Protein backbone atom coordinates (compact mmCIF):
# COMPACT_ATOMS: atom_id res chain seq x y z
CA UNK A 1 0.00 0.00 0.00
CA UNK A 2 2.98 2.34 0.38
CA UNK A 3 3.32 2.82 -3.38
CA UNK A 4 -0.32 3.94 -3.62
CA UNK A 5 0.15 6.61 -0.95
CA UNK A 6 3.41 7.71 -2.56
CA UNK A 7 1.73 8.14 -5.96
CA UNK A 8 -1.11 10.12 -4.38
CA UNK A 9 1.36 12.44 -2.71
CA UNK A 10 3.26 12.84 -5.99
CA UNK A 11 0.00 13.74 -7.77
CA UNK A 12 -1.00 16.40 -5.24
CA UNK A 13 2.52 17.83 -4.95
CA UNK A 14 2.79 17.95 -8.76
CA UNK A 15 -0.38 19.99 -9.15
CA UNK A 16 0.50 22.34 -6.27
CA UNK A 17 4.08 22.64 -7.53
CA UNK A 18 2.85 23.50 -11.02
CA UNK A 19 0.66 26.32 -9.70
CA UNK A 20 3.32 27.71 -7.34
CA UNK A 21 6.03 27.47 -9.99
CA UNK A 22 3.89 29.32 -12.51
CA UNK A 23 3.09 32.10 -10.05
CA UNK A 24 6.75 32.44 -9.06
CA UNK A 25 8.17 32.42 -12.59
CA UNK A 26 5.50 34.76 -13.93
CA UNK A 27 6.14 37.30 -11.15
CA UNK A 28 9.89 36.96 -11.74
CA UNK A 29 9.47 37.67 -15.47
CA UNK A 30 7.20 40.64 -14.73
CA UNK A 31 9.59 42.04 -12.11
CA UNK A 32 12.54 41.75 -14.51
CA UNK A 33 10.60 43.61 -17.20
CA UNK A 34 10.61 40.71 -19.67
CA UNK A 35 6.84 40.66 -20.13
CA UNK A 36 7.19 40.72 -23.93
CA UNK A 37 8.94 37.33 -23.78
CA UNK A 38 5.81 35.66 -22.41
CA UNK A 39 4.55 35.21 -25.97
CA UNK A 40 7.66 33.24 -26.88
CA UNK A 41 7.24 31.15 -23.72
CA UNK A 42 3.61 30.45 -24.72
CA UNK A 43 4.62 29.42 -28.24
CA UNK A 44 7.34 27.10 -26.88
CA UNK A 45 4.86 25.49 -24.47
CA UNK A 46 2.25 25.06 -27.20
CA UNK A 47 4.79 23.41 -29.49
CA UNK A 48 5.82 21.02 -26.69
CA UNK A 49 2.20 20.04 -26.12
CA UNK A 50 1.66 19.47 -29.85
CA UNK A 51 4.80 17.32 -30.05
CA UNK A 52 3.58 15.29 -27.07
CA UNK A 53 0.62 14.14 -29.17
CA UNK A 54 3.09 11.97 -31.12
CA UNK A 55 2.57 9.44 -28.30
CA UNK A 56 -1.02 8.90 -29.44
CA UNK A 57 0.15 8.38 -33.02
CA UNK A 58 2.80 5.90 -31.84
CA UNK A 59 0.28 4.07 -29.68
CA UNK A 60 -2.03 3.56 -32.64
CA UNK A 61 0.95 2.86 -34.96
CA UNK A 62 -0.24 5.61 -37.31
CA UNK A 63 3.18 7.12 -37.99
CA UNK A 64 5.75 5.55 -35.70
CA UNK A 65 6.36 1.92 -34.83
CA UNK A 66 9.78 2.20 -33.19
CA UNK A 67 10.52 2.65 -29.50
CA UNK A 68 8.88 1.25 -26.39
CA UNK A 69 5.34 2.40 -25.73
CA UNK A 70 6.27 3.11 -22.10
CA UNK A 71 9.10 5.41 -23.25
CA UNK A 72 6.69 7.25 -25.55
CA UNK A 73 4.18 7.59 -22.68
CA UNK A 74 6.81 9.11 -20.40
CA UNK A 75 7.85 11.42 -23.26
CA UNK A 76 4.18 12.46 -23.63
CA UNK A 77 3.67 13.06 -19.90
CA UNK A 78 6.79 15.17 -19.38
CA UNK A 79 6.41 17.23 -22.55
CA UNK A 80 2.80 17.95 -21.64
CA UNK A 81 3.60 18.92 -18.06
CA UNK A 82 6.50 21.20 -19.06
CA UNK A 83 4.53 22.60 -22.03
CA UNK A 84 1.50 23.34 -19.85
CA UNK A 85 3.79 24.97 -17.29
CA UNK A 86 5.18 27.28 -19.97
CA UNK A 87 1.72 28.10 -21.34
CA UNK A 88 0.53 28.95 -17.83
CA UNK A 89 3.56 31.22 -17.39
CA UNK A 90 2.62 32.86 -20.70
CA UNK A 91 -0.94 33.56 -19.61
CA UNK A 92 -0.61 33.69 -15.88
CA UNK A 93 -3.78 33.64 -13.86
CA UNK A 94 -5.20 36.90 -15.18
CA UNK A 95 -8.87 37.59 -15.83
CA UNK A 96 -8.71 40.07 -18.69
CA UNK A 97 -10.65 38.22 -21.42
CA UNK A 98 -12.97 35.24 -21.74
CA UNK A 99 -11.07 33.19 -24.36
CA UNK A 100 -7.73 33.05 -22.49
CA UNK A 101 -9.59 32.25 -19.28
CA UNK A 102 -11.47 29.43 -21.02
CA UNK A 103 -8.28 28.10 -22.65
CA UNK A 104 -6.36 28.25 -19.35
CA UNK A 105 -9.18 26.57 -17.43
CA UNK A 106 -9.53 23.78 -19.98
CA UNK A 107 -5.75 23.33 -20.03
CA UNK A 108 -5.69 23.00 -16.25
CA UNK A 109 -8.54 20.47 -16.41
CA UNK A 110 -6.71 18.59 -19.17
CA UNK A 111 -3.45 18.38 -17.19
CA UNK A 112 -5.32 17.45 -14.00
CA UNK A 113 -7.36 14.78 -15.81
CA UNK A 114 -4.19 13.31 -17.29
CA UNK A 115 -2.37 13.21 -13.96
CA UNK A 116 -5.44 11.99 -12.05
CA UNK A 117 -6.36 9.35 -14.62
CA UNK A 118 -2.82 8.00 -14.68
CA UNK A 119 -2.75 7.94 -10.87
CA UNK A 120 -6.11 6.16 -10.56
CA UNK A 121 -5.18 3.62 -13.23
CA UNK A 122 -1.91 2.80 -11.49
CA UNK A 123 -3.65 2.68 -8.10
CA UNK A 124 -6.31 0.19 -9.25
CA UNK A 125 -3.70 -1.85 -11.11
CA UNK A 126 -1.40 -2.08 -8.08
CA UNK A 127 -4.28 -2.84 -5.72
CA UNK A 128 -5.62 -5.55 -8.04
CA UNK A 129 -2.21 -7.23 -8.24
CA UNK A 130 -1.77 -6.93 -4.47
CA UNK A 131 -5.18 -8.47 -3.69
CA UNK A 132 -4.72 -11.23 -6.30
CA UNK A 133 -1.36 -12.19 -4.77
CA UNK A 134 -2.90 -12.08 -1.28
CA UNK A 135 -5.71 -14.46 -2.33
CA UNK A 136 -3.26 -16.83 -4.01
CA UNK A 137 -1.16 -16.95 -0.82
CA UNK A 138 -4.33 -17.99 1.00
CA UNK A 139 -4.60 -20.96 -1.38
CA UNK A 140 -7.18 -19.76 -3.91
CA UNK A 141 -6.62 -20.68 -7.55
CA UNK A 142 -6.49 -18.11 -10.32
CA UNK A 143 -10.17 -18.52 -11.30
CA UNK A 144 -11.39 -18.41 -7.70
CA UNK A 145 -9.28 -15.33 -7.02
CA UNK A 146 -10.68 -13.60 -10.10
CA UNK A 147 -14.25 -14.41 -9.00
CA UNK A 148 -13.48 -12.92 -5.59
CA UNK A 149 -12.03 -9.80 -7.22
CA UNK A 150 -14.71 -9.34 -9.92
CA UNK A 151 -15.70 -5.78 -8.93
CA UNK A 152 -12.06 -4.73 -8.69
CA UNK A 153 -11.35 -6.24 -12.13
CA UNK A 154 -14.30 -4.28 -13.58
CA UNK A 155 -13.00 -1.09 -11.95
CA UNK A 156 -9.56 -1.77 -13.41
CA UNK A 157 -11.02 -2.24 -16.90
CA UNK A 158 -12.95 1.03 -16.56
CA UNK A 159 -9.81 2.87 -15.44
CA UNK A 160 -7.94 1.40 -18.39
CA UNK A 161 -10.32 3.41 -20.57
CA UNK A 162 -10.08 6.68 -18.64
CA UNK A 163 -8.79 8.24 -21.84
CA UNK A 164 -12.38 8.31 -23.09
CA UNK A 165 -12.75 11.27 -20.69
CA UNK A 166 -9.28 12.75 -21.22
CA UNK A 167 -9.40 12.85 -25.05
CA UNK A 168 -12.56 15.02 -25.34
CA UNK A 169 -11.08 17.43 -22.79
CA UNK A 170 -7.88 17.66 -24.83
CA UNK A 171 -9.92 18.15 -28.01
CA UNK A 172 -11.82 21.05 -26.44
CA UNK A 173 -8.45 22.44 -25.32
CA UNK A 174 -7.19 22.32 -28.91
CA UNK A 175 -10.29 24.17 -30.16
CA UNK A 176 -10.08 26.90 -27.51
CA UNK A 177 -6.30 27.23 -27.97
CA UNK A 178 -6.72 27.71 -31.73
CA UNK A 179 -9.49 30.26 -31.10
CA UNK A 180 -7.25 32.04 -28.56
CA UNK A 181 -4.30 32.17 -30.95
CA UNK A 182 -6.38 33.43 -33.88
CA UNK A 183 -8.15 36.07 -31.78
CA UNK A 184 -4.88 37.18 -30.17
CA UNK A 185 -3.24 37.57 -33.56
CA UNK A 186 -6.26 39.48 -34.85
CA UNK A 187 -6.61 41.83 -31.89
CA UNK A 188 -2.88 42.35 -31.40
CA UNK A 189 -2.76 43.86 -34.88
CA UNK A 190 -0.72 41.23 -36.73
CA UNK A 191 -3.39 41.06 -39.45
CA UNK A 192 -4.08 44.79 -39.76
Rosetta blueprint (number, residue, H / E / L):
1 X L
2 X H
3 X H
4 X H
5 X H
6 X H
7 X H
8 X H
9 X H
10 X H
11 X H
12 X H
13 X H
14 X H
15 X H
16 X H
17 X H
18 X H
19 X H
20 X H
21 X H
22 X H
23 X H
24 X H
25 X H
26 X H
27 X H
28 X H
29 X H
30 X H
31 X H
32 X H
33 X L
34 X L
35 X H
36 X H
37 X H
38 X H
39 X H
40 X H
41 X H
42 X H
43 X H
44 X H
45 X H
46 X H
47 X H
48 X H
49 X H
50 X H
51 X H
52 X H
53 X L
54 X H
55 X H
56 X H
57 X H
58 X H
59 X H
60 X L
61 X L
62 X L
63 X L
64 X L
65 X L
66 X L
67 X L
68 X L
69 X H
70 X H
71 X H
72 X H
73 X H
74 X H
75 X H
76 X H
77 X H
78 X H
79 X H
80 X H
81 X H
82 X H
83 X H
84 X H
85 X H
86 X H
87 X H
88 X H
89 X H
90 X H
91 X H
92 X L
93 X L
94 X L
95 X L
96 X L
97 X L
98 X H
99 X H
100 X H
101 X H
102 X H
103 X H
104 X H
105 X H
106 X H
107 X H
108 X H
109 X H
110 X H
111 X H
112 X H
113 X H
114 X H
115 X H
116 X H
117 X H
118 X H
119 X H
120 X H
121 X H
122 X H
123 X H
124 X H
125 X H
126 X H
127 X H
128 X H
129 X H
130 X H
131 X H
132 X H
133 X H
134 X H
135 X H
136 X H
137 X H
138 X L
139 X L
140 X L
141 X L
142 X H
143 X H
144 X H
145 X H
146 X H
147 X H
148 X H
149 X L
150 X H
151 X H
152 X H
153 X H
154 X H
155 X H
156 X H
157 X H
158 X H
159 X H
160 X H
161 X L
162 X L
163 X H
164 X H
165 X H
166 X H
167 X H
168 X H
169 X H
170 X H
171 X H
172 X H
173 X H
174 X H
175 X H
176 X H
177 X H
178 X H
179 X H
180 X H
181 X H
182 X H
183 X H
184 X H
185 X H
186 X H
187 X H
188 X H
189 X L
190 X L
191 X L
192 X L
